[in-house]
Amino acid sequence: MRSPDEATAEVSRPCPGHADRFCATPFDIEEVYWSHRGELCTFDIMVDEFGLGTEPMLRLATIIRGADTSRLDVAPDSHGRNIVLKR
């Protein structure tokens, strides 16, 4: 659960200065630190950068990568994750 001081701003396209204006950290858009790198999705990057590379987290990262990059061949569970989140 978020604290009352936290807020989320979602934008449909990158807006220069938007994150700075709200003291926020942009992610999952091109040309920012927290974004896709090569074959890896943002979740993969965060798991690695925060040192969360346990076997369950790496498995979850694989599932999320498959769904996020539309590469459902990466993990069979990726398709199910896509179905649940798009409802």
N, CA, C and O atoms as a MOPAC input file, in Angstrom:
PM7 MOZYME 1SCF
protein

 N      0.83900 1    -1.18000 1     0.00000 1
 C      0.00000 1     0.00000 1     0.00000 1
 C      0.88400 1     1.24400 1     0.00000 1
 O      1.90000 1     1.29200 1     0.69400 1
 N      0.50500 1     2.21000 1    -0.75400 1
 C      1.27400 1     3.45000 1    -0.83300 1
 C      1.00500 1     4.33100 1     0.37000 1
 O     -0.07300 1     4.30000 1     0.96400 1
 N      2.00400 1     5.11000 1     0.71000 1
 C      1.79900 1     6.10100 1     1.76400 1
 C      1.03900 1     7.27700 1     1.15400 1
 O      1.03300 1     7.43100 1    -0.06700 1
 N      0.40200 1     8.10500 1     1.97200 1
 C     -0.33300 1     9.26000 1     1.42800 1
 C      0.55400 1    10.23100 1     0.65800 1
 O      0.05900 1    11.01100 1    -0.15400 1
 N      1.86300 1    10.19000 1     0.90800 1
 C      2.77500 1    11.11300 1     0.23600 1
 C      3.18700 1    10.64100 1    -1.15200 1
 O      3.75800 1    11.41300 1    -1.92200 1
 N      2.90600 1     9.38100 1    -1.48100 1
 C      3.32400 1     8.84200 1    -2.77100 1
 C      2.23600 1     9.05800 1    -3.81900 1
 O      1.04200 1     9.04700 1    -3.51700 1
 N      2.67100 1     9.24800 1    -5.02300 1
 C      1.73100 1     9.40900 1    -6.13100 1
 C      2.34000 1     8.79800 1    -7.37500 1
 O      3.56000 1     8.68800 1    -7.49000 1
 N      1.50400 1     8.40700 1    -8.28900 1
 C      1.96000 1     7.85300 1    -9.55000 1
 C      1.42400 1     8.72400 1   -10.67100 1
 O      0.23600 1     9.04300 1   -10.71400 1
 N      2.30300 1     9.09800 1   -11.56500 1
 C      1.89000 1     9.86200 1   -12.73900 1
 C      2.18600 1     9.01400 1   -13.96000 1
 O      3.33300 1     8.62900 1   -14.18700 1
 N      1.17600 1     8.72500 1   -14.73800 1
 C      1.36700 1     7.92600 1   -15.93500 1
 C      1.16000 1     8.82500 1   -17.14300 1
 O      0.17400 1     9.55600 1   -17.23400 1
 N      2.10500 1     8.75800 1   -18.06300 1
 C      2.00100 1     9.55600 1   -19.27700 1
 C      2.02100 1     8.62300 1   -20.46700 1
 O      2.63500 1     7.55800 1   -20.41000 1
 N      1.36600 1     9.00500 1   -21.53500 1
 C      1.28300 1     8.14300 1   -22.70600 1
 C      2.54000 1     8.20400 1   -23.56700 1
 O      2.77400 1     7.31900 1   -24.39100 1
 N      3.33500 1     9.22500 1   -23.38300 1
 C      4.59900 1     9.33600 1   -24.11600 1
 C      5.58700 1    10.09600 1   -23.23700 1
 O      5.17700 1    10.84400 1   -22.35000 1
 N      6.88100 1     9.91000 1   -23.47300 1
 C      7.87900 1    10.61600 1   -22.66000 1
 C      7.71700 1    12.13000 1   -22.76900 1
 O      7.56800 1    12.66800 1   -23.86600 1
 N      7.74700 1    12.79000 1   -21.65800 1
 C      7.64200 1    14.24700 1   -21.61300 1
 C      8.89000 1    14.79600 1   -20.93300 1
 O      9.05500 1    14.63000 1   -19.72500 1
 N      9.76400 1    15.44300 1   -21.68200 1
 C     10.98100 1    15.98700 1   -21.07200 1
 C     10.65400 1    16.85600 1   -19.86600 1
 O      9.79300 1    17.73400 1   -19.93600 1
 N     11.34200 1    16.60700 1   -18.77300 1
 C     11.15400 1    17.39700 1   -17.57300 1
 C     10.00300 1    16.95900 1   -16.68500 1
 O      9.88700 1    17.43500 1   -15.55600 1
 N      9.15700 1    16.07000 1   -17.16200 1
 C      7.99400 1    15.63700 1   -16.38000 1
 C      8.42900 1    14.99800 1   -15.06400 1
 O      7.89600 1    15.33600 1   -14.00800 1
 N      9.38200 1    14.08800 1   -15.11600 1
 C      9.85000 1    13.42100 1   -13.89500 1
 C     10.49000 1    14.42300 1   -12.94100 1
 O     10.23300 1    14.38700 1   -11.73700 1
 N     11.31600 1    15.31100 1   -13.46800 1
 C     11.95900 1    16.31700 1   -12.61800 1
 C     10.93100 1    17.20200 1   -11.92100 1
 O     11.08500 1    17.55400 1   -10.75200 1
 N      9.90600 1    17.54500 1   -12.63900 1
 C      8.86400 1    18.42000 1   -12.09100 1
 C      8.21700 1    17.81300 1   -10.85200 1
 O      7.83500 1    18.53000 1    -9.92700 1
 N      8.09700 1    16.48200 1   -10.84000 1
 C      7.43700 1    15.80000 1    -9.72900 1
 C      8.41200 1    15.04200 1    -8.82900 1
 O      7.99300 1    14.21700 1    -8.01600 1
 N      9.71800 1    15.31900 1    -8.97200 1
 C     10.74500 1    14.60800 1    -8.19000 1
 C     10.55800 1    13.10000 1    -8.32900 1
 O     10.64300 1    12.36300 1    -7.34600 1
 N     10.30600 1    12.65100 1    -9.54500 1
 C     10.02800 1    11.24200 1    -9.82200 1
 C     11.17900 1    10.60900 1   -10.58900 1
 O     12.06400 1    11.30100 1   -11.09300 1
 N     11.15500 1     9.31100 1   -10.66700 1
 C     12.14200 1     8.56600 1   -11.43700 1
 C     11.44100 1     7.95300 1   -12.64100 1
 O     10.57500 1     7.09400 1   -12.47300 1
 N     11.79300 1     8.37300 1   -13.84400 1
 C     11.14500 1     7.79500 1   -15.02300 1
 C     11.62000 1     6.36100 1   -15.24500 1
 O     12.77900 1     6.04000 1   -14.98200 1
 N     10.73400 1     5.50700 1   -15.72500 1
 C     11.14400 1     4.14100 1   -16.03000 1
 C     10.28900 1     3.56500 1   -17.14600 1
 O      9.18100 1     4.02300 1   -17.42600 1
 N     10.85000 1     2.54900 1   -17.76200 1
 C     10.19200 1     1.79500 1   -18.82300 1
 C      9.86400 1     2.64400 1   -20.04800 1
 O      8.88100 1     2.39000 1   -20.74600 1
 N     10.69500 1     3.65200 1   -20.30100 1
 C     10.63100 1     4.42000 1   -21.53500 1
 C     12.05400 1     4.52100 1   -22.07700 1
 O     13.01900 1     4.34400 1   -21.33300 1
 N     12.18200 1     4.79900 1   -23.34800 1
 C     13.50700 1     4.85100 1   -23.97200 1
 C     14.38300 1     5.94600 1   -23.37000 1
 O     13.90900 1     6.99600 1   -22.93600 1
 N     15.67100 1     5.65500 1   -23.36300 1
 C     16.70800 1     6.60800 1   -22.98100 1
 C     16.65900 1     7.05600 1   -21.52000 1
 O     17.05900 1     8.17600 1   -21.20300 1
 N     16.17100 1     6.18800 1   -20.63000 1
 C     16.27600 1     6.44700 1   -19.19300 1
 C     16.97100 1     5.24400 1   -18.56800 1
 O     17.05000 1     4.18000 1   -19.18100 1
 N     17.46900 1     5.41200 1   -17.35700 1
 C     18.23400 1     4.35200 1   -16.69900 1
 C     17.41300 1     3.08200 1   -16.50600 1
 O     17.87600 1     1.98800 1   -16.82900 1
 N     16.19800 1     3.22000 1   -15.98100 1
 C     15.34800 1     2.06100 1   -15.73100 1
 C     14.51800 1     1.76700 1   -16.97200 1
 O     13.36900 1     2.19600 1   -17.07800 1
 N     15.10200 1     1.04300 1   -17.89900 1
 C     14.42100 1     0.72200 1   -19.14000 1
 C     14.96100 1    -0.58300 1   -19.69500 1
 O     15.85000 1    -1.19600 1   -19.10400 1
 N     14.43100 1    -1.00100 1   -20.81200 1
 C     14.91300 1    -2.20900 1   -21.47700 1
 C     16.37400 1    -2.02200 1   -21.87000 1
 O     16.80400 1    -0.92600 1   -22.23000 1
 N     17.12200 1    -3.11400 1   -21.79300 1
 C     18.51700 1    -3.12400 1   -22.24000 1
 C     18.74400 1    -4.41300 1   -23.00900 1
 O     18.73000 1    -5.50700 1   -22.44600 1
 N     18.95100 1    -4.25700 1   -24.30000 1
 C     19.12800 1    -5.44800 1   -25.13300 1
 C     17.88300 1    -6.31700 1   -25.07700 1
 O     16.77900 1    -5.84000 1   -25.33800 1
 N     18.05300 1    -7.59300 1   -24.73600 1
 C     16.93800 1    -8.53900 1   -24.65000 1
 C     16.19900 1    -8.46200 1   -23.31400 1
 O     15.15100 1    -9.08600 1   -23.15000 1
 N     16.73300 1    -7.70800 1   -22.36800 1
 C     16.15900 1    -7.66100 1   -21.02000 1
 C     15.12600 1    -6.54900 1   -20.88700 1
 O     15.26300 1    -5.48400 1   -21.48900 1
 N     14.08600 1    -6.80900 1   -20.08900 1
 C     13.08200 1    -5.77500 1   -19.84100 1
 C     13.41800 1    -5.03900 1   -18.54500 1
 O     14.34400 1    -5.41900 1   -17.82800 1
 N     12.67400 1    -4.00600 1   -18.25900 1
 C     12.93400 1    -3.17400 1   -17.08600 1
 C     12.92600 1    -3.99200 1   -15.79800 1
 O     13.74200 1    -3.74800 1   -14.91000 1
 N     12.02300 1    -4.95000 1   -15.68500 1
 C     11.96300 1    -5.77700 1   -14.47500 1
 C     13.26200 1    -6.56100 1   -14.30200 1
 O     13.78100 1    -6.65500 1   -13.19000 1
 N     13.79500 1    -7.12500 1   -15.39100 1
 C     15.09100 1    -7.82300 1   -15.32900 1
 C     16.17000 1    -6.89700 1   -14.77800 1
 O     16.95200 1    -7.28600 1   -13.91000 1
 N     16.20200 1    -5.68200 1   -15.28600 1
 C     17.21900 1    -4.71000 1   -14.88900 1
 C     17.09500 1    -4.39800 1   -13.40200 1
 O     18.10100 1    -4.34400 1   -12.69400 1
 N     15.88300 1    -4.19400 1   -12.93000 1
 C     15.67800 1    -3.87800 1   -11.51400 1
 C     16.07500 1    -5.04800 1   -10.61200 1
 O     16.69600 1    -4.84400 1    -9.56900 1
 N     15.72100 1    -6.26300 1   -11.00500 1
 C     16.11800 1    -7.44300 1   -10.22200 1
 C     17.63400 1    -7.49200 1   -10.10300 1
 O     18.16800 1    -7.73300 1    -9.02100 1
 N     18.32200 1    -7.26400 1   -11.20900 1
 C     19.78800 1    -7.29600 1   -11.20400 1
 C     20.37900 1    -6.15100 1   -10.38100 1
 O     21.22200 1    -6.37600 1    -9.51200 1
 N     19.94200 1    -4.93900 1   -10.65300 1
 C     20.51100 1    -3.76000 1    -9.99600 1
 C     20.27700 1    -3.74400 1    -8.48400 1
 O     21.11700 1    -3.25400 1    -7.72900 1
 N     19.14000 1    -4.27700 1    -8.04600 1
 C     18.84400 1    -4.30200 1    -6.61300 1
 C     19.33700 1    -5.58100 1    -5.93200 1
 O     19.09500 1    -5.78500 1    -4.74200 1
 N     20.02900 1    -6.44300 1    -6.68500 1
 C     20.58100 1    -7.66100 1    -6.10400 1
 C     19.52200 1    -8.64800 1    -5.63900 1
 O     19.68800 1    -9.30700 1    -4.61300 1
 N     18.44400 1    -8.74700 1    -6.38500 1
 C     17.33700 1    -9.62400 1    -6.00400 1
 C     17.33700 1   -10.94000 1    -6.77200 1
 O     16.29000 1   -11.57100 1    -6.91800 1
 N     18.49300 1   -11.35500 1    -7.26100 1
 C     18.60400 1   -12.49700 1    -8.15300 1
 C     18.44200 1   -13.87100 1    -7.53400 1
 O     19.24900 1   -14.76200 1    -7.80000 1
 N     17.41200 1   -14.06400 1    -6.71000 1
 C     17.11900 1   -15.40100 1    -6.19400 1
 C     16.44300 1   -16.20800 1    -7.29700 1
 O     15.94900 1   -15.63900 1    -8.27000 1
 N     16.41900 1   -17.50800 1    -7.15200 1
 C     15.81100 1   -18.35900 1    -8.18100 1
 C     14.34700 1   -17.98600 1    -8.44900 1
 O     13.96300 1   -17.88000 1    -9.61300 1
 N     13.51500 1   -17.78300 1    -7.41500 1
 C     12.12300 1   -17.39200 1    -7.69700 1
 C     12.01700 1   -16.04400 1    -8.42600 1
 O     11.18900 1   -15.89100 1    -9.32400 1
 N     12.84000 1   -15.08100 1    -8.04600 1
 C     12.78800 1   -13.77000 1    -8.71000 1
 C     13.26600 1   -13.86200 1   -10.15600 1
 O     12.71100 1   -13.20100 1   -11.03400 1
 N     14.28800 1   -14.67100 1   -10.40900 1
 C     14.77400 1   -14.83500 1   -11.78200 1
 C     13.72100 1   -15.52100 1   -12.64800 1
 O     13.57400 1   -15.19400 1   -13.82500 1
 N     12.99200 1   -16.46700 1   -12.07000 1
 C     11.91000 1   -17.13900 1   -12.80000 1
 C     10.79600 1   -16.13200 1   -13.11800 1
 O     10.28800 1   -16.09000 1   -14.23900 1
 N     10.42900 1   -15.33100 1   -12.12700 1
 C      9.41000 1   -14.30400 1   -12.34000 1
 C      9.86400 1   -13.30300 1   -13.39700 1
 O      9.07000 1   -12.88300 1   -14.23900 1
 N     11.13100 1   -12.92400 1   -13.35600 1
 C     11.67700 1   -11.99100 1   -14.35000 1
 C     11.56900 1   -12.57000 1   -15.75500 1
 O     11.26900 1   -11.84500 1   -16.70300 1
 N     11.80800 1   -13.86300 1   -15.89400 1
 C     11.69900 1   -14.50800 1   -17.20400 1
 C     10.26000 1   -14.45100 1   -17.70600 1
 O     10.02000 1   -14.16000 1   -18.87800 1
 N      9.31000 1   -14.72500 1   -16.82900 1
 C      7.89200 1   -14.67800 1   -17.20500 1
 C      7.49900 1   -13.25900 1   -17.61600 1
 O      6.84800 1   -13.06400 1   -18.64300 1
 N      7.88900 1   -12.28900 1   -16.82600 1
 C      7.55400 1   -10.89300 1   -17.12900 1
 C      8.22600 1   -10.44200 1   -18.41800 1
 O      7.60800 1    -9.75100 1   -19.22800 1
 N      9.49300 1   -10.82800 1   -18.61800 1
 C     10.19900 1   -10.45800 1   -19.85400 1
 C      9.46200 1   -10.99600 1   -21.07200 1
 O      9.28600 1   -10.27900 1   -22.05800 1
 N      9.03400 1   -12.24500 1   -21.01300 1
 C      8.31900 1   -12.84200 1   -22.13800 1
 C      7.05100 1   -12.08100 1   -22.47600 1
 O      6.76500 1   -11.82400 1   -23.64600 1
 N      6.29200 1   -11.71900 1   -21.44800 1
 C      5.03900 1   -10.99300 1   -21.67100 1
 C      5.29000 1    -9.54900 1   -22.09300 1
 O      4.62300 1    -9.03700 1   -22.99300 1
 N      6.24200 1    -8.89900 1   -21.45000 1
 C      6.50600 1    -7.48100 1   -21.71400 1
 C      7.08300 1    -7.24400 1   -23.10200 1
 O      6.83800 1    -6.20300 1   -23.71200 1
 N      7.84000 1    -8.19900 1   -23.59600 1
 C      8.47100 1    -8.03800 1   -24.90600 1
 C      7.72500 1    -8.79700 1   -26.00300 1
 O      8.20100 1    -8.89500 1   -27.13400 1
 N      6.55500 1    -9.33100 1   -25.65900 1
 C      5.74600 1   -10.12600 1   -26.59800 1
 C      6.50400 1   -11.33100 1   -27.13300 1
 O      6.25300 1   -11.78400 1   -28.25000 1
 N      7.43200 1   -11.84800 1   -26.33700 1
 C      8.16000 1   -13.07000 1   -26.69600 1
 C      7.63600 1   -14.18900 1   -25.81100 1
 O      8.29700 1   -14.61600 1   -24.86500 1
 N      6.45100 1   -14.64800 1   -26.13200 1
 C      5.80100 1   -15.64700 1   -25.30300 1
 C      6.50900 1   -16.99300 1   -25.34300 1
 O      6.17100 1   -17.89000 1   -24.57000 1
 N      7.48400 1   -17.14800 1   -26.23000 1
 C      8.27500 1   -18.37500 1   -26.28600 1
 C      9.30600 1   -18.43200 1   -25.15600 1
 O      9.84900 1   -19.50300 1   -24.88700 1
 N      9.58500 1   -17.32500 1   -24.49900 1
 C     10.60000 1   -17.26000 1   -23.44400 1
 C     10.18100 1   -18.10400 1   -22.24900 1
 O     11.00500 1   -18.81000 1   -21.66700 1
 N      8.90700 1   -18.03800 1   -21.87800 1
 C      8.38300 1   -18.82500 1   -20.76000 1
 C      6.90500 1   -19.09800 1   -21.02000 1
 O      6.15900 1   -18.17800 1   -21.35700 1
 N      6.47100 1   -20.34500 1   -20.86900 1
 C      5.05700 1   -20.66200 1   -21.11200 1
 C      4.10100 1   -19.82200 1   -20.26300 1
 O      2.99300 1   -19.51100 1   -20.70100 1
 N      4.52500 1   -19.45700 1   -19.05600 1
 C      3.67200 1   -18.67400 1   -18.16300 1
 C      3.47300 1   -17.23900 1   -18.64000 1
 O      2.56100 1   -16.56000 1   -18.16800 1
 N      4.28900 1   -16.77200 1   -19.54700 1
 C      4.17700 1   -15.39300 1   -20.03600 1
 C      2.81600 1   -15.13000 1   -20.66000 1
 O      2.25600 1   -14.04500 1   -20.50600 1
 N      2.28600 1   -16.11900 1   -21.36300 1
 C      0.99000 1   -15.95600 1   -22.01600 1
 C     -0.10700 1   -15.74000 1   -20.97300 1
 O     -0.96100 1   -14.87200 1   -21.15000 1
 N     -0.09400 1   -16.51100 1   -19.89800 1
 C     -1.08900 1   -16.36900 1   -18.83700 1
 C     -1.01200 1   -15.01800 1   -18.16100 1
 O     -2.03800 1   -14.42300 1   -17.83300 1
 N      0.18900 1   -14.53500 1   -17.95300 1
 C      0.37300 1   -13.21800 1   -17.33300 1
 C     -0.22800 1   -12.14700 1   -18.22900 1
 O     -0.86000 1   -11.21000 1   -17.74200 1
 N     -0.03600 1   -12.28000 1   -19.52800 1
 C     -0.60100 1   -11.31800 1   -20.47600 1
 C     -2.12600 1   -11.31200 1   -20.41000 1
 O     -2.74400 1   -10.24700 1   -20.43100 1
 N     -2.72700 1   -12.48700 1   -20.33200 1
 C     -4.18500 1   -12.58800 1   -20.28300 1
 C     -4.72000 1   -11.91400 1   -19.02800 1
 O     -5.67900 1   -11.14600 1   -19.10400 1
 N     -4.12200 1   -12.18600 1   -17.88200 1
 C     -4.58200 1   -11.62500 1   -16.60900 1
 C     -4.46200 1   -10.10500 1   -16.59400 1
 O     -5.39100 1    -9.42400 1   -16.16000 1
 N     -3.34800 1    -9.56300 1   -17.05400 1
 C     -3.12200 1    -8.12400 1   -16.96900 1
 C     -3.88400 1    -7.31400 1   -18.00700 1
 O     -4.05000 1    -6.10700 1   -17.83000 1
 N     -4.34500 1    -7.92800 1   -19.07000 1
 C     -5.04200 1    -7.17500 1   -20.11200 1
 C     -6.54800 1    -7.15100 1   -19.89800 1
 O     -7.27000 1    -6.55600 1   -20.69800 1
 N     -7.03200 1    -7.77400 1   -18.85300 1
 C     -8.48700 1    -7.76400 1   -18.57900 1
 C     -8.88200 1    -6.49800 1   -17.90400 1
 O    -10.05800 1    -6.30400 1   -17.59400 1

